[in-house]
Amino acid sequence: MYKILLYTSIISLIFATSCKKEKMKITTIKIPTVAKKPKKMSIHGDERIDNYYWLNEKENPEVIKYLEQENEYYNKVTAHTKQFQEDLFQEMKARIKEDDSSVPYKLNNYFYITSYIKGGQYPIYSRTLVSSVPKKPTLPQLKSKQEIIFDVNEMAKNYDYYALSSFRVSPNNKLVTFGVDTVSRRQYDIQIKNLETGKIYPEIIKNTTGSATWASDNKTIFYTYKDPVTLRSTKILKHTVGTDVSEDKVVYEEKDDTFYTFIYKSKSKKYLIIGSTSTLTSEYQILEANNPNGKFRIFQKRVRGLEYNIAHYKNNFYVHTNKDKATNFKLMKTPENKTTQENWTDEIPHREDTFLEDISIFKDYLVLEERTNGLSKIRIKRWDKKTAYYIPFSEETYAVGVQANPEFDTETLRYSYQSFTTPNSVMDFNMNDKSQEIKKEQEVLGGKFDKANYKSERIWATARDGKKVAISIVHHKDTKLSEDTPLLLYAYGSYGYTLDDRFSTTRLSLLDRGFVYAVAHIRGSQYLGRAWYEDGKLFHKKNTFTDFIDCAKFLIQKKYTAAAHLYAEGGSAGGLLMGAIINMNGELFNGIIAAVPFVDIMTTMLDDTIPLTTSEYDEWGNPNDKKAYEYMLSYSPYDNVVKKDYPNMLVTTGLHDSQVQYFEPAKWVAKLRDLKTNKTLLLLHTDMKVGHGGASGRFDALKDIAVDYSFLLNLESVNK
């Protein structure tokens, strides 16, 4: 038994009594320490010593005790900010319209609505029969005839965490499948509800992604099974409503552990489609939805490096692909009875300056989502080729995206538009006459918000290799940009995920207190096309970190801020970014927020029993290869912690996290505590009830944000 020695070290921490300029007080608090249990790990002739490897023993009471004592330390250190956290929470909550409803969408003769009630943490899902209301119904008219599908507030009332995944209604509108996760490990139980009687059927399908796909017969569903250890989506099974789950048949098993699998139905409703994908390669199988007992057939077998997605229209499939070295992807077409790649022909050719992100198919129109020079665009083409045009947008930087458009035979395209200064708007655009209607604009309550009070811009920093990196910035118009201005720099930079410049009501609490908020569009995203992603992964991964550092230096050089007032934040793979930058240039930052950070990359990627490991070899590298191991080891945050000064840090995690296990940030903090040479704040907060996504309730999520903001604002108060 290895005892954990807690509260043996003592430091004197000077804190403000609140996050305003008030009288300081001195608080003496003992810092937690944790026992070292050296574990040797050898590969490729290299030996690593991990003193805190044992913290992965989740069932060990000493591990839980340590996490709880870190939480106790966090609570004591931040005790003087608790009222301010509550004030921030109430402030952010007051901006939200609590009794809100989504814009209804029409599907299979019903309007569907998502609503919230005052005080409710969770949504209420309902529907209204189209024939029961006027042709262009108002929301009150729809609600007066609504049928409640799920009241998640009622369903969640006995749980600390509750997530209801996307539900699927049968073609005859009588049954609905839904998934539930009450642990926060994204392992969903699928159940079936009868919408006519309200009865929930007894069969419970465990270890799934939560989503099911109906065949045309209204009794057969297909779903994706998750391996209970690795959480990899490994199998597609078939279930008949009313039968025992033990009788379910495996229709496909993905045996390559670098791939995961899923299933969906084409928008045309003709095909069931099984997908298998890894970071670099795709494969699909198809089966007519009216033949659920048939055999799926390969669309195009997997070829290393060939990525593609498929959509069905009339007698053809449209293939979104990188075939023929189309780095930014293109659109191809093939007959539905000749689906292999030698039959594919170009529909939208590849363009060097434009990244084709996605497509949507309608009866008379093809809609393309594109990105040029970092900005999203929506392009509309008629199938008869009579017209082709872009929807115009005027702001310098913004976020726009096509929403779910389940109707096929319609001239209306629904999309959303927002920016750092413009609240989210849901738009209905008539693709024939180009008219549009704002169906809903996000309300910002409290009476204080005025778009004119905020300024945003996009600037470009020069990275050390000459590449231009965009930085999107927003601040209050009265905030003076200088060396004394606090600035929070945010980024992600992995998996090709692009951060668009979205509006946030919670962010106003920072902006109104003089903070500048900035997003660095670093390599590893697809902000400047697919090549921008390729240049930020595998053996180019360090570009992600140096881009961020160079953006920070640029902001300091241009006097947007100074190191004493510069803060950085990132979560998950963005937490890896945080870990890398503090090892490389921690002196540039006064404070760091690392949420559920992926920081022990070497140990994780060498353990193929950990969720997601094998499917991510094409993102980070496979460390079983010596060259990949050496490169990954050179930047792994946990392995590169050394004796030196580190900035103030808040690290958060969840005990049930299935994507970045809790022990990664716990080990990282323990090692930082042991080696860092200054007396800056180092806080670890573990939510013992949740996982990777944080709290499930909408108000509980605001409390998490209030914790982050109070950390930043308190540091600024101390500085001043």
N, C-alpha and C positions, 0 to 999 in steps of 0.2 A: 504494500500500500504506500502510495506516495502522497504525503500530506501537502496541502497547499498552504503556504505561509502568506497570510494576508495582513495588510495594514502594518507592515513592519518598518516601512520607510515613511518619513514625514517631510512634507514640504509646506512652505507658507505661500498661500495663493492670495493674491490681492484681487478682489472683485468689487464691482460697483453694486450698490444695494438694489439697483434696477438697471435697465438698459438706457437710462437717461443720465445726464451729468449730475449725479448726486454724490453725496459724501461716500467715500470708500470705507470698507471695513476689511479687516484682516481675519481670515478664517484658516485655522490649522486643521488639515485633513490628512489622514494617513493614506498613502497610495497602496493599492493592492499589488501583491506580487504572487507569482505562481511557481510551483516546483518545476525544476528542469528534470527531464527524463530523456537523456540523449538516445537518439535512435540513428543508427548508421544506415545510409542508403547508398548503394554503389551501382553504377552502370557506366559503361564505356570507359572503364578505368578511372572514373571520377568518384570521389566519396563526398557525400554531404552529411552533415550532422544536424538533425532536427530535434531541438530540445523540447519542443512542445507538440510533437506528433500525437502524444497520448490524449490531447484534448478532443480528438475525434471520437472518443468513447462516450457516445451520447447517453448510454444507460448507466454510466459511472456516476454515482452520487457526488463525487468530488468535482466532476466537471460541471454539473449543474450548480453546485455550491459556488464554484469560481465565477460562473456567469452571473449568478445572483449577487455576489459580492461586488463584481464590477458594476452592476446596476445600482447597488447601494452607494457605491462611490460616486457614480454619475449623479444620482439624486442629491447627495450631499453637496457636491461641487456646484450643482446648478440650482440649489434650493432658493437662492436669492432671485432667480429668474422665473420661478414658478408662476407668480402672479402675472408677470409680463407674458409668459407663454399663454396663460388663460386669456389675457387681454387680446393678444394676437389672434388666438383661435376665434374669439367672439367677433373680432373685427372682420376676419375673413369669412366667417359664417354669415355675418350680416350682409355681405355683398351677394350672397346666393339666394336666388328665388327658391324657397323651400318647396312650395307647392307648384312644381314645374311639370311640364309635359313636353315630349318630343313632337316633332312634326310627324303626323301620321303618314304611313306609307301603305300602298295597296298591294295585296298579294292574294291571288286565287279567291276573289270575291269578298275579301275582308280588308278593312282598314286596321292596321296594327299601331298601337300607341304604347310608349313607355312613360310612366308618370311617377312623380314623387309627391308625398303628402308632407305637410308641415310637421317637422320633428322626426320624419321617417329617415332611417339610415339607408334603406334599400328601395329599389324600384318596384313598381307595380306594373305588370304586363297585362294588357287587355286588347280586345279586338271588337270591331263593330261590323256587322253584316252590311255590305255596300247597299243592298236593296232596301235597307231599313231607314236610310237617311236621304236627304236631298242630293242632287247631282254634285254640287259643290258644298259639302257640309262644313259647318263651323266646328270648332273643337267642342263647345258645349253640346252641340247636337250629336256629335260622335259619342261623347261621354254619357249622354243620357240613354243611349242604347247599348252601352258597352257590356261586354262579357269578360269578367276577370279570368285571366289564364293563370297567373301566379301573383300572389301578394308576398313578395320576398320578406317583407317585414315580419309577417306572421310565421313564415317558414324558418326564419333565422333567430327567432326570439329566445331559443334555448341554447344558442351557440355563441362562443366567443368569436368564432370566425365562420363565415358562411358565404360561399360563392356559388351562384347558379349560372351554369354555362349556357351558351347559346342553345335555344330550344328549336325543335323542328316539328312542324305540323304536317300531318299526313296529307296526301293529295285530296282525300275526301273531306278534309277539315274536321274529322271526328276525334283524332288522337294526337297527342303531342309527346315527343321525347324530350327529356331534359337531363342535365348532369349536375351533380352536387358535390362540392368539396367542403368539408367541415374541418379540415386539418391544415390547409394551405400548403399542400405539397403538389397541387395540380394533378392529383389522382382522383378522378371523378367517378361517382356511381351514377350510371344511367338508369332512369326510371321512365315509366310510361303512364300518362294520365289520359283518362277518357274525358273529352271536353263536353260531352253531352250529359254525363252523370256526375262529373267531378271526382270520380273514383280514381285513385292511383293504384295501378296493378301491382301485384305482389312481387313480380320478378325484379331483381336488382342486379345489374351488371356492373361488376367491380373492376377497378384498375383500367380505366379508359381515359380517353382525352375529353370525354363529356359530350361530344357531338355525335349524332347519328344521322344516317341518310336513308330515306324511305325509297323503297321500290314502288312501282306503280300500282301494286296490288293492295296497298293499304294495310298490309299485315307483316311484311318483311322489312327488317331494318338491318343495315350494315353499320358496323362501328369499329373503332380502332382500339386495340388492346395495348396497354403499356406494361412493359416488364416491371415487376414490383421492386426490383433492385436498382437497375440502371435507369428506369423511367423512360427508356427509349420506346417509341411507338413501333412495335414489332410485327403485329398481326392485324389482319382484317377478318372479322368474324360476321356471321349471318345469324340473326335471331328472328324467330317467328313469334309474334305477339301471342301471349297466352300459354306458351310452352316454358318448360324449365330451362334455366340458363345453361345447365349442364349439357343440354342437347344442342347448343350452338355449334355451328360448323365453321372451321377455319377455311376461308376461301383464298387467303394469301398470307404467306409468312415471309418477312424480309430478313434474310439470313446474313446479309452483309452488315456488320455492326457499325459501319460508318454512314449508313443510310437510316432514315426513318420513313414511315409510311402513313398514309391518310386516305380518306375516301370522300367524294362529294358527287353531286349530280349536276350535269350541264344545265345552263340557263334555259336551253331549249326543252329540258325535261326528258329528252330522248335517251341519254346515256348516264349510266353510273360509271364513275371514273376513279380508279385507284392510282394514287401517285406514290412514287418512291424518290426521295431526293437526298442528296448530300450537298455540301457547300458548292461543289463544282459540277455535279452530274444529276440528270433527271431521267426518269422512266415512268411511263404511264401505261395503264391497261384499261380497256373499255368493255362495257357490256350493256346491251339494251335494257332500259329500266323496266320494261314490261316482261322481262325474262329473267327474274331473279335467281332461278335455279340453273341458269346457263353458266357457261365457263367464260371468264374474262380472257380477253386476248390482248397481246402486246401491241401497243400503238407504235412505238419505236424503242427498241431495246437500248439499254444504257450503253453509252460510249463515253469513256473518260473525257471530261471537259465539255461535253455537249449538254447544255442546259436548255430546257424548253418547258412551256406551259401550253395547254390546249383549251380552246373554246369551240363549241359546235354551233353551226349556222347553216340552215337548209341542208344541202347534201355535202357540205364540206366541213373540215376542221381548220381553224385558224391557229397558227403556231407562233407563239412569242418566243424567240430563240436567239442564241448567240452563234448559230451555225455559220460556217464559212468565215470564222474569225470576226464575226460581227460583235465587237467588244461592247458597243452600246445597245445591242440587241436590235432585232428587226422583226417584222411580221411576215409570216409565210402562210401559204394556203395549200391544202391537199384534199383530195376526194376522201370521203369517209370510208370508202372501201379499199383505199390505197394509202395507207398511213405512214409507211416507212419513209425515211428522209430522202431517198432518191426521187420521191414523187413531190417533194415540197417545192413550191415556186414562190418567188418574192411577191408580196403584196405591198408592203411598205419597206423600201430598201434601208440598209444601214446608213447612218449618218455619223460622221466623226464628231460633230459639234452638238449632237442631240441624243440624249439617253431616253430610250423608249421604256418607260417604267411599267405600264399596264395598259390593258384594253378593256372596253365594255362593248358588248354587241346588242344592238336593237334591230327591230324588223327592217327599218329603212336607213339606219345610221350605224356607223362605226365610230366609236369615241376612243381617242388616244390620249393617254396621260404621258406627257413628255417633260424633260428637264433640260434646260439650256442655260449655261453660265450660272448654275445654281438655282435658277428660278423655275418653279413648276408651271406647266402650261396645259391647257385642255384644247385639243384639236378635234374638230368634228368633220366627218366625211360622209356623204351619202353613198350608199352602195351603188347607185346608178351613176356616180361620179359627176353629178351635175354641180355640186357645190363642195367646197372644202375651206374651212376657216378656223381661226383661233378665237376663243372667248377673250376679250381684252381685259387686262388688269392694269391699274395705274400706279400702285404704290411701289416704292423702291425695293422693298422686300416684304414677303407675305407667305402665307401657306394656303394652298388650294388643293382640293382633292375630290374626286368623284365618290359620292356616297353609294350605299347599297341601292341598286336600281333593279329590283326583282322583276318588274314588268318588262315584257319583251315588245309588245305591240303598243308603243307609245312614242310621242314626239317630245316628251318632257324628260330632260336630264336633270337629276338632282345632284347638286354639288355643294360643298361648304367652302367658305372663304373667311380668312381672318389674317391678322398681322399682329405685331407686337403692340400696336396701338388701336387696332380695330377689333371689337368683340366678334366672336364667331357668328356667322350668318349662314343659314341654310337657304339655298337658292333653288328655284325651279326655273330652268332655262328651256324655252321652246326652240328646239333645233330647226324648226321650219322657218319661223318668222324672226328668230333671234331676240324675241322679247323675253324678259325675265321678271320674276316676282320674288321678293324676299319673303320667304315663308315664316322665318323666325330669326330674330337677332337676339343674341345672348344678352339678357338683362344684367346690369351691374347695379345692385341696390345700394342703399346707403346715402344716396343723394350727392355724392362727392365726385363721382367719375365724370370726366369730360375728356374726350379723346384729344382735344386741342391742348391739354395740359402735358402731353407726353410727346417726346421726340424720338424717332428711330432713324438709324442709318446703317449702311453697310460699308465697311472699310476693308482694305486688303493689306495684310501683312506679308512681307517677303520672308519665306523660310530660308534656312541656311543653304539649301541647294538651289535657290532661285525660284522655287515654285511660289505662286501667289495663293495665300490662304484667306478666305473670306471670314470676317468677323461681323456678326449682326449685333447691333447695340440698341438699347432703349433706356431712357431715363426721363425723369420729370423735367419739364422745360426750365424750371428754376434752379436745377442742380448745376452748379458751376463745375466744369471739368478741369481738374488740377491735380497736383501731387497729393492733395489732401482728400480727394474724392474716393470713397469706398466703392469697389467694383467686384462683382461676382462673375467669374468666368466659368462657363459650363461647357461640357463636351461629352461625347460618347466615343465615337471613332472606331467601331468594330462591326463586323458582319454586314457591311454595306448599308447599315441603317443610317438614314439621313434625318437630322433634326431640322424640322421646318420652323419658321419663326411664328409661333402660335401665341395667341393672346392668353393671358392668365389673370384671373381676378385676385388670386393669392399673391402674385408677384407685386401687386400694387402696394402691399405693405412694406416692401423693400424700397420701391421707387419713391414712395411718398416720404420716406425717411432719408432720402438723399443718396441711395445706392444706385449705381449703374449696373444693369444686367447685360451680359454679353454671351453670345454663343460662338464658339470657334468651330468652323466647319472643316475640321482637320481630315487628313487622309485616313482611310479606313471606313469612311462613309462613302456614299455615291453622290455627294453634292455636286461634283463636277464630272459626273459620269462614271461608268464602270471602271475605267482606268484609275480613277481616284481611290477606289476601293482596293484594286489589285496592288496599288502602291503603298497600301497601309496594312498588309497582312503578311503572314508567313515570314520570309526572310527580309521583308520590308517593314515589319511591324514597328520598328523604332521611329519611322517617319511620323507615326501617330503621336508619339511622345514629344519629339523635337518640334513638330508643328505647333503643338500646344504651348510649349515653352517659348517658341519664337513669337507666338501671338502675345503671350504675357509680356515678353521683353518689348514688343512693339507698342503695346498699350502704355507701358511705363515710359518708353522713349518719347512718345507723343503726348505725355503728360495727361492722359486720361485718369491716371492714378499713380501710385507708387507702391513699392513692395510692402510697405508698412500698412497699406490699405487694400491690398489685392488678395482676393479669396478665390478658391477653386472648388468645384463640386463635380462629382461624377458618381454613377451608380452601376453596379454589376461589372460589365467589361469597362465601363467608365470609371469604376473604382480601381481597376487595374491601372488605368491611366493615372489616377491620383497617386497610386503607390509608386509608379515609375517616376513621375515628375518630382516627387519629394526626395527620392534618392538621387536624382540627377541635378536638380536645381531647386531644392526646397527653400533656399534663401529668398526666392522671388515672391513668396506667399506668406501672408500673416496667418491665414487659416485655411483648413481643408475640411470639406465634408465628403466622406467616402461611404456611400450607402451600399449595403450588401456587396462589398468589393471582392472581386476575383483576383486575389493577390498571391496565392500559393500555386502558381501555374505549373511548376515542375511536378510537385507531388500529385496534383490532381490529374494532369495529363498523362502521368505514368500509371495511373490506377484506372483500368478500364471497367471497374465495377461502379465507379462514381457516375451518377447521372450526367449524360450529355458528352462524356469524354470522347468516345470513339467517333461520334458524329462531328466533332470539331477539329479533327486532325488537319483538315484542309483550311482551317482558319488560322490556327496557331502553329501547326506543325506536329509531327509525331515524334516525341522525344526518344522513342526507341531507335530512331535514326540519329547517329552521333552528331552530324552537322546541325540538325534541328535542335537537338538537346543543348548543344553549346550556345546556339544563338538565343534560344528561349531562356537559358540560364543567365545569359548576360543582362537581361532586363527584368527577370522575375522579381517583383517587388519584395516578397518575403525573403528570398535568398540574397538580396542586395542591401538589406538593412545593415548599416555600419555605425560605428561610434562617431556621431556628429550631431549637430543641432538639427532639430526638425520643427516645422511650424506647428501652431495650435491645430488640434485635430479632433473631429467628432466622427466616430465610426459606428455605423448602425448595422444590425443584422437581425435575422429571425431564426428562432430555434428550429423551425420546420422547413427552412429553405431547401428546396429541391434542386435549385440551379447553382447557387453558390453556397455550399454547406457552411453552417454557422462557425465551424472550427477554423475556417480560413481567416476571417477577420479576427477571431479570438487569438489565434496563434500570432498573427501579425502584430496585434496590440501588445501581447506579452513580450515579443522580441523587441519592439520599439521601446517599451518601458525599460527593458534591461540595458539597451545600448544608447538611447538618445542622451545627449550631454547637456541639454538645457532644461529649463523649468517651464516650458510651455505646457498648455493643457493637452492632455491625451485622454479622451473619453471613449469608452465602449458602452453602447447601449444595446442590449439584446431583448427583443420582444419575444417573450416566452410562449406566445400564442399564435404567431403568424409565420409566414414564409417569405418568399422572394418579393412578392408584390406588396407587402405591407398590409395594413388594416383593410378589411373588406367593406366596412361602412363608410359612406361619403363624409360624415363628420369626423370619424376617427382618423381618416386620412388627413384631414385638416390639422389635427393635433400633431401629427408627425411633421408637417410642414412648419408648424409653429415652433417645434423643438429646434429645427434647423435654423430658422430665422432668428430665434432668440440667441442662439450660439453666435451667429455672425454679428448681430447688433450689440451683443454684450462685449465682444472683442473690440468693436469700434468705440464703445463707451469707455472701455479701459484705456484704449489708445489715446483718447481725447482727454 
